[in-house]
Amino acid sequence: MPAAAPTLSAAKLRLSIWERKTDWSSSLSTWMVGIMESGRLKARNPVVARMSNLRSRAKPLGPSAPPQSKFIGLKPSGIVVDGLGKAVLVASCCLAAWGLTTVNPWLTFCEFLLPPIILALLWRPNDVPIFAFAIIFQWLQGFAPVLSSNIIEIPLSQLAEGDSLPTAAWLSMLGTLATALGYYFVVRKVRTGNCRQALNNLTALSRKKLFVAYLAAQAIVSVLSALAPHMGGLRQLVLAVTAVRWVPLFLICATTTLGRKPSGWMWATIGIEVAIGMMGYFSQFKEPLFLLLIVSTASLRSERKVPYLRIAAVISLTVLLTAFWQSVKLNYRIHLSRNSGLQDVSIGHMERVSFLASAANSLTLEDLKTGLASGINRVGYIQFFAHTLDYVPSQRPHENGALWAGAVLHLFQPRILFPDKPEIDASARTIKYTGIPVAGRERGTSITIGLMGESYIDFGAPGMFLPLFLLGVFYGKIAKYFYTASSNLVLGQAYLAAIFLTYALYIGMSNISLVGGCVTTSVTLVVVDKKMGLRFLRFVQREPMQGPKVRNRSLRTRMYIPAA
C-alpha cells in the first residue's frame, strides 16, 4: 500500500529545518526539492513553491566551503584557544618572564600578558581580525615608551615626562583592556562560521574588475578630498564618502591572500596607496599595509595555507618605510609647505616625487637607524596623558563627563544646521589640561591629549574605564550590524576595515573627532551598502550569474547575488 502523502505541518517542519541549515548536504537538498516539486505541497502552500523556485534557480558564488575546522575550545561564539592561541600564550609568558629582569619589571610583565587576552577575546576562527589588530596597536602605543625605557635601561619614571609616565602606562594598558571587553560584550554571541563560507567564495571575484573599481574609487576620493574644504557644513559627510575606497582595496587583498591567487594586482594596488600616502603631508602609507597584514594573518586561524613569506614582507616593508619617512620627514615637510610653517602642500606631484627620490638616493644606514628609533618613539602616545595626570586635578578639577558629553552633543549638531558651531581645536584642549604650550590652529596643526587622557579628565581613575568600556560597546554595535545586516558578509568586513582602521587604531585621537567621524562614516557605508552593495558584487564577478533576489538571511551568508 503506498505511503501517505506528508501533511502540511510535517512539510513546514522539514522546510524550517532546511532553512536553518548553513551547510546543506546533497542528499537533504535532493529530498527537499523532491518534496517541494510535488504538486500537492505546492498547491497547498505557496511559500514552499517560492522556496522551490529559489532552490532550483539560485547559484552560489564560488565553490562550496570546506568542512568546519575542529578548534579546541568553546563554540564559535565563545573564546577559542587553538594552536595559535597556545603559541601566542607561550611566547607572551616567555617575554613576560624576561620583563621581570628589566628596569620596569612588573609593568613590562603585565604588558606582555595582555596580547593573548586581547586575541582570545577578539579574534575567532574564520574571521578577519580587524578590531583585534586595532586594539593590539592601541596596546602598542601605550607599551612603546616602556619598551624604549627598557632598551636604554633607564626607568620610565626618570624620563623627561616625569614621575607620572609609569602611571599613564598602567592606566593606558587597563583602558585598552576595557575597550576590548566592551567590544566582546556585544559580539560574543555573533557566530563567525558563516564568514568561512563567504570568504571561500572570494575566488569567484575578478581581481581585474576590482582593480578598475579601486581606480574609480580613488579618482572619486581625490575629487571629494579637494572639494571638502570648500563644502562648509557638508565637509564631514563628503569626507565620510571617501571611505568607499576601502571596499575594493579590502576585496583585492582578500581575493589574493585568502583565495590563493597571483598577487600582481594586489601589489599594484598597495603600491598606489603607499605612493599616495608618501606624497602627502602625513604618513598615510601605513594603513593599507596594515590592511594587507590583517588579511594575511587571517589565514593563521583558518584552513588556508598561511602566507608566511607575504606576512614577513609586509612587516619588513612597513618597518623600512617608517624608518625612511622619519628620517626625511622634517626636510620633506618644509619642502612641501615652502617653509611656511603650515601643514599645507604647496608643490606639485612631480616635485614631491623628485624630492623623495633624491632623499632615498642619499640615505645612509645610520639615517635609517635614527629614523627607526624615532619611529618607535613616535608610536608611543602616553606623554600628554602623563602631563595630564600631573595637571588634573591639582591645577584643574575633573570635568565629571563634560568632555564625552560634548563629543556626543557635537554629533547632534551638524554644521549644516548649526553654522556657528565652533571649530574643533584639540590643541587648545591640550594646553588647558596639561599646561604645556603646543602649536595650534595658528600653525595649521592639531595636537591632542588622546582618548585615555580625556577619559581621565572627565572621571579620574578608575572612573575613566567606564567611557572606554562604553566605547568598546559602541564599536561592537557597529561590528554586529555589519556582521548580521549588511548585504554580504565579506562586504561587511570591508566596511569594518574602513571604519576601524580610521577611527579605532590610534589612542591619540580626540573623542570629538572619533564619535562624529565614526557615526558619519558608518551611516554613509550603510546607505552605500543598501543602495549599491549587491550591484557592486555583480559587477566584480568573473562570470555574471542569474538568480532571484534573496530575502532569506541564511542565503545571504553564502554570497548569492541577485540578478539585475
N, C-alpha and C positions, 0 to 999 in steps of 0.2 A: 504494500500500500504506500503511495507516495507521501513524502513528508509534508506536513502542513506548512503553509507559507508563513514567514516571520510576521509577527504582529507589529503594529506601528510603534508601540512602546519599545519593543526589542530593537527595532531598526534605529530609533532615536538614540538608544543607549550605545549601539555599535557606532553610530555616526559621531557621538560625543567622544567616544574613545579614540576614534580615528582623527578627530580634530585636535585632540590634545597631544597626540604623538608628535615628537620632533624628529625622530629617526624612523621613518616608515620602512618596514620590511616588505620585500616584493610580494610575499605570499599574502600578507594582510591587505596590501593595496589591491591585488587581483581579486581577492574575496569581496572587498567592499565595492569595487567597481561593478562586479557581477551583481551584487545586491541592488545597487543604485540603478543599474540599467534594466532591471526587471520592471516591466510595465506597471505591475501592481503598486510597487512602492513609489514610483514616480507620480503615478496618478493620485495617490493618497497624500503625498507630502511634497509640495513644490520646492521647499528648501532643499530636500535631498536631490531633486532634479537639478537644481542650480549647482550644487556641490559636485554632481556627476559631470556636468559640463566643464566645471573648473578643473577637475582632476584629469580629464581627457585632453584639455587644450593647453594647460599651463606647462611650461618647460622650465626647469631650474637653470639658473645662470651658472654654468660651470659643472665640474664633476661632483659626484656625491662625496660627502665628507667621510673621512676615515673613522674607525670606531673610537669611542671616548677613551682618553688616557686613564690609566689607573694610578692616580696620585695618592700618596699616603696622607691621610688627614681626614677632615670633615667633608661635608657636602660641598658642591661648587659655591654655595652661598656663604660658606664659613671660611675660617682661617685654614690655609693649606700649608703643610710642611712637607715638601717633596725633597728630592735630592738636591736641587739648587738651594732651597731654604736651609738645609742642613750644612751645605758647603759655606754659605754666607755666615751662618751662625758660628761655625768653627773658626773661620777667618776672623770674624769680629772678636771672638773670645781671645784669640791669639794676640790680636792688636791691642785689645783692652789690657791683657796681661803686660804687654810691652809698655802701655801707657802708665802703669804704676811706677815705672822707672824714670819717668820724665820729670821736668820741673813743675808740671801741673798734674800731679798723679791722679787724684780722684776725678777731676774734671775730664781728663783725657780718657780715663777708664769708662766713665758713663757715656761720653760722647761716642765711643766706638761700639757700645752696646745698643745704640739707638737704631742704626740702619736695619738690622734684621727684624726689629719690631715693626718699623715702618713698612718694610717689604711684606711681612706677614699680614699686616692689616690691609694693605692697599693693592697688592699685586697678586692676582689669582690666575690659575692656568687658563690658557686660550684667550687672554686679554692683552691688549697693548698697554703697557704700564705708563700712561701719560701722566696721571696725577701722582703716581708713586715717584716718578722721576722728578717732578716739580717739588715735592716735599723733600726728597733727598737733596736736591740742590739748595733748598732753603736751609736744611741742616748744615750743608757745607759752608754756606755764607756765615753761619754762626760759629762754625768749627775752625774756619781758616785762620783767624788770629791765634787760636790756641795752638794749632799745628805750627804756625810760624814761630810762636814763642818757644815751642819745644825744640825746633830745629836750631834756633840761635842760642838755646839754653839760657834764656832769661825769663823768669817767671812773669806771668801775664800781668800781675799787679804792679810790676816795675816798669812797664812800658809807658809811652807818653800819655796814654789816655787816663792813667791814674788807677787808684785802688778799685774803682767800680767796674773795671773791664771783666774780671772774673765773674762778678755777679751778673753782668749783662750776658755773658756766655751761658751761664746756668739758666737764666730766665729765657733766653732765646731757644735753647735746647728744649726746655719744657713747653714753651709756646708752640714750637713746631710739632711736638707730640700731641698737643691739644688740638691743633688743626687737623692732624691725621685722624685722631679719634672722632672728631666731629664728622668728617667725611665718611669714615667707616660706619658710624652710627646710622647713616642714611642708606648706604649702598650695600650693607651687609647681606640683605636678602635678595639682591638683584643677581640672578644667575648669569653666568658667562658662558654656559655650554653652547648657546646659540651663536656666540661670537666665533667659535671654532668653525661652525658650518659656513658662516658668512665669509670669513677670511679664506676658507678653502676655495671659494668661488671667485677669488680675485683673478684667477688665471683667465677668466672669460673677458677681462677688460683689456682694451687695446692701449698699450703704452704710447703709441704714436698719437692717438686721439687725445689721450690725457696730456701729452706734451703740448699739443695745439691748444687745448683748453687752458693749460697753465700760461702759455704766452698771451692768450686773450685776457686772462685774469690779471696778469702782470701789467698789461697795457692799460686796463681799466684802473688798476691801483695807482699807476703813475699819474694818470689824468686827475683822479679824485684827490690824490695827495697834493697836487699842485693847486687844485681849486679849494681845498679845505680851509686854508687861512682866510679866504675871501667869502666864506659861506655864512658867517655870523652865527646865528643860533642853530644852524643845521650842521655845524662843523663836526660835532661828536657823532651824529648819525652818518655823515659821509665817511668819517674815519672807520666807523664800525663796518661799513660795507666792504672796506678793503680787506677784511678778514677772509673773504671768499677765496683768496689766492691759496690759502692753506689746504683747501679741499683737493684740487688736482695735485698739489705738492705731496700731500699725505698719500694719496692713492698711487702716485708714481713710485714712491718709496715702498709702499706696502706690496704692490704687484711685483716689484723686482725682488724684494727681500723674502716675503712670505710665499710668493708664487714661483720662486726659483727661476727667474727669468734673467737673460743677459742684462747687464747694468749700464749700458751705454746711455739710454735715455735718462736714467736716474742721475748719473754723474753730470750729464749736461745740464739738467735742471738745478742740481745742487751748485754747480759751477756758476750759473747765472745768479742764483740767490747770494752766494758768497761775494761775487763781484759787485753786485748792487750794494750789499751791506758794507763792503770795504770802502766804497766811494762816497758813503755818507759821512755825516759828522760824528755819529755814534757807531759803536761796534755792533751792528745788527747782523753780522755774518754768523753769529753763534747759534741762533735759534733754528735755522734749517739743518745745521749739523746736529743739534740736539734731537731734532725730529728723526733724522736718519738713524741716530744711535738708539732712540727709543724703539723704533720699528724693528731694528736689527736685533735688539735684545729680547724682543717678544718671542723669538724662536727658542729662547732658553727654557720656556715653560710651555712648549707645545710639541707636537710630533714632527716638526720640520727639522731639517738639517740646520745646525747653528752656524751662521757665517762668521766664525771667529776672526778670519782674516779681515773681513769688512769692518767688524767692530774695532779691531786694533787700528785699522787705517783711519777710521773716523776719529777715534780718540787722539791719535798722533797728529792728524791734520788740525784738530781743534787746538791742541796744545801749541803747535808750531805757529798757527795764525794768531793765537793770543799773544805769544811772545813777540812776533813781528809787529803786531798792532801797538802793543805797549811801548815798544822801542822807538816807533816813528810817530806815535800819536800826537805828541806836543808840537813838533815841527809841522806835521801834516795839517793839524787844525789851524795853526797860524796861517799856513798857506791857503787853506780853504776859505777863511774869513778875510783874507788880505790884511791880516794883523789888526782887525777892527775890534777884537776882544769879545765879539758876539758869537753865539752859536748859530752861525749863518754860513751858507755855502755860496760863494761869490764867483766861482770859476767853473769852466765847462768840464765835461766828462773827459775829453782827451787830455786836458791839462792835469786832471787828477790821476789818470792812468799813467801819464808820463812821470809824475812825481813819485808815485808808488813804485814804478819800475826802477827808477833811479835809486830810491831808498833801498829796495831789495838788492840791487847790484852792489851797493857799498856796505851792506850789513856784514858784521863780523860775528864770530861765535860769542864773544863777550857781550855784544849788544843783545843777542838772543837770551843769554843767561840773565842779564839785567832785566830784560823785558819779561821773562818768565817769572822772576821773583816779584816784579811789580804786578804782574797779572794775578799771582797768588794772593798778594796783599789786597788787590782790588776786589777779589771775590768776597772777602770778609766785609760785613756791613753791620757791625755792632758798636762802632766807635761813637757815633752820635747817640746811640742808646745809652752807652756808658756815661756820656756827658749829661744826658737827661736824668740819670739816676743821681748824679751829684747836684743837680739844679732843682729837681722836684722830689719832695715837697719843701726842701729847705728854703728856696727862694720864691717858688710859686706853688700854690696848692694844687692838689689833684682836681681835675675838671668834672669828676663824677658823671662821666658818659657824654660830655658835651661834644667831644671830637667825633665819636662814632655816630652820635645823633645828627651832627651836622653833615656827616657823609651821607646818611640816609635821606635827610631833608634835601640835600643838594640834588639827589636823584629825582625828587618830585617837583623840582623847579627847573624845567627845561628852559634853556636860554631863549628859545624862540618865543616863549610866553612871558619870560621874565628877563627882558633885555638888560635891565640894570643889575642883574645878579653879579656880584664881584668875581673877578678872575681868581683862579686858584694860585696862591703864592706860597708854595711849600717852603721856600727859603725864609720867609717872614715867620712861619711857624717854628722853624728850626732855631732861629735867633731868639724867639720868645721863650722857648722851653729849654734851651741849652746855654743861653747867654754868650754864645760864640758868634762873632760876626762872620757871615758867609756871603758869597756872591748871590745876588738875586735877580729879579726881573730886569733891573737896570743894566745887567751884563748879559741878558738873554739866557740865563741859566736857572736851574731849579734844584735845590739840594734838600732832601727830605730826611726826616728822623727815621722813618720806617715804621712798619706795622707794629713791631714789638714795642718801640718807644711810645707810639701814640696810644696803644692799649694800656701801657703803664701810666701814662699821663692821666688817662681817664679814671682808672680804677686801682692803680698801685699793684703790689704783689701781695697775695696771689690772685686778686680780682681780675687782673689782666688776662688770665687764661679763659675767662668766660666769653668775651667777644671773639677770641681766637678760636674757641671751640665752635661758636655760632658761625664764624666764617667758614670753618670746615663743613658745617651743616649746609651752608649756602652753596658751597662748591658741590657737595653731594647731591643736593636737589637738582642742580644743573645737569650733573652726570646722569642721574637717574632718569631725567626726562629724555635725554638723547639716547640712552640705552633702551628705553621702553616705548618711546612715542615718535622717534624720528622715522622718516620714510624707509630707511635702511640702516642696519647696524653699523656697517662699515662707514657710511656717510656720517652717522652719529659720532663715531670715533674721530673722524676728520674734523668735525665741528668742535669736539672737545679739545683736540690738539690746538685749534685756532684760539680757543678761549684760555686754556690753562697755560700754554707757552707764552701768552701775552700778559695774563693777569694773576697767575699763581706761581710764577717762577722766582720772583725777587721779593725778599722781605724788605727791601729798601723803598718799595712803592708806597705812596701816600694812600690812606684809606679813602679819601675823596675820589681820587682818580681810579682806584680799584673798583669800588662799588658802582660808580656811574658807568665806567667803561665796560665792566663785566656784564652788567644788566643790559646795556645798549647793544653790545655785540651779541649776546645770547638771543635777545629778541629778534635782532636782524637775521641771525642764522636760522632761527625757527621759521621766519617768514620765507627766507630763501629756500629752505628745505620743503616747505609745504607747496610752494609755487613751482619750484624748478628741480627738486631733488631727483625724482624718478625720471624726469625728462633728461637730466644730465647723465644718469646712468645708462639710459637707452642710447644716448649719443656716443658714449665711450665704449660700448660693447664692440667686440671684434666682429660679430655677426648679429645683425638685428634679429630679434626673436619676437614672435607674436604670442599674445596671451591676453586674457581678460584682466580688468582691473582687480587688484587683490584687496579685499577688505579684511580678511581673516588675519589676526595678529600672528598666529603660528606660521603662516606662509611668508610673512614679511621677513622672518629670520632666515629664510632660505634664499633670499635675494631673487624672488620672482619679479620680473619687470613688466608692468602693464603696457599694453600696446598704445600707440599714439591715438 
